[in-house]
Amino acid sequence: MPYRVNAELPDGVRSRLPEHAQDIFRAAFNNAYASHRGDPRQEEAAHRIAWAAVKRVYVKAGDRWIHRPD
């Protein structure tokens, strides 16, 4: 289901990602969720796409996600 605000994101996303990365995740998830309407794996696809969007801007360094250098 789409997320209206970051507070609705899964705990694993909220506890690991900085606020800006959560914004990216939420926007990408909602977009992908709408685009995959009717797909039996709609939610799974949306989660994969959202994580891919985050990984384009952030990189995991140890236990933290940090903004990729330009």
C-alpha positions in Angstrom: 0.0 0.0 0.0 1.3 3.5 -0.7 2.7 5.6 2.1 1.5 9.1 2.8 4.3 10.1 5.2 7.6 8.7 6.3 6.2 7.6 9.7 4.2 5.0 7.8 7.2 3.4 6.2 8.3 -0.1 7.5 10.4 0.0 10.7 13.4 -1.4 8.8 13.4 1.5 6.4 12.7 4.2 9.1 15.4 2.9 11.5 18.1 2.5 8.9 17.7 5.4 6.5 18.2 9.2 7.0 15.2 11.4 6.5 16.1 12.4 2.9 16.6 8.8 1.9 13.2 7.9 3.4 11.7 10.6 1.2 13.3 9.0 -1.8 12.2 5.5 -0.8 8.6 6.7 -0.2 8.3 8.6 -3.5 9.8 5.7 -5.5 7.7 3.1 -3.8 4.5 5.0 -4.3 5.4 5.6 -8.0 6.3 2.0 -8.6 3.2 0.7 -6.7 1.0 2.7 -9.0 2.9 1.6 -12.1 2.6 -2.1 -11.2 -1.2 -2.1 -10.5 -2.6 -5.5 -11.3 0.7 -7.3 -10.9 0.4 -10.0 -8.3 3.9 -9.0 -7.0 3.1 -5.3 -7.0 4.3 -4.6 -3.5 7.5 -6.7 -3.8 8.4 -4.9 -7.1 7.7 -1.5 -5.5 10.0 -2.3 -2.6 12.8 -3.4 -4.9 12.5 -0.3 -7.0 12.4 1.9 -3.9 15.6 0.4 -2.6 17.3 0.8 -6.0 16.3 4.5 -6.0 17.8 5.0 -2.5 21.0 3.2 -3.6 21.5 5.7 -6.5 21.8 8.5 -4.0 23.0 6.8 -0.8 25.6 4.2 -0.1 25.9 2.0 3.0 29.0 2.6 5.0 29.1 0.2 7.9 25.8 0.4 9.6 25.0 3.9 8.2 23.6 5.1 4.9 25.5 8.2 3.7 25.0 10.4 0.7 27.1 9.4 -2.3 29.9 11.8 -3.1 29.2 13.8 -6.3 
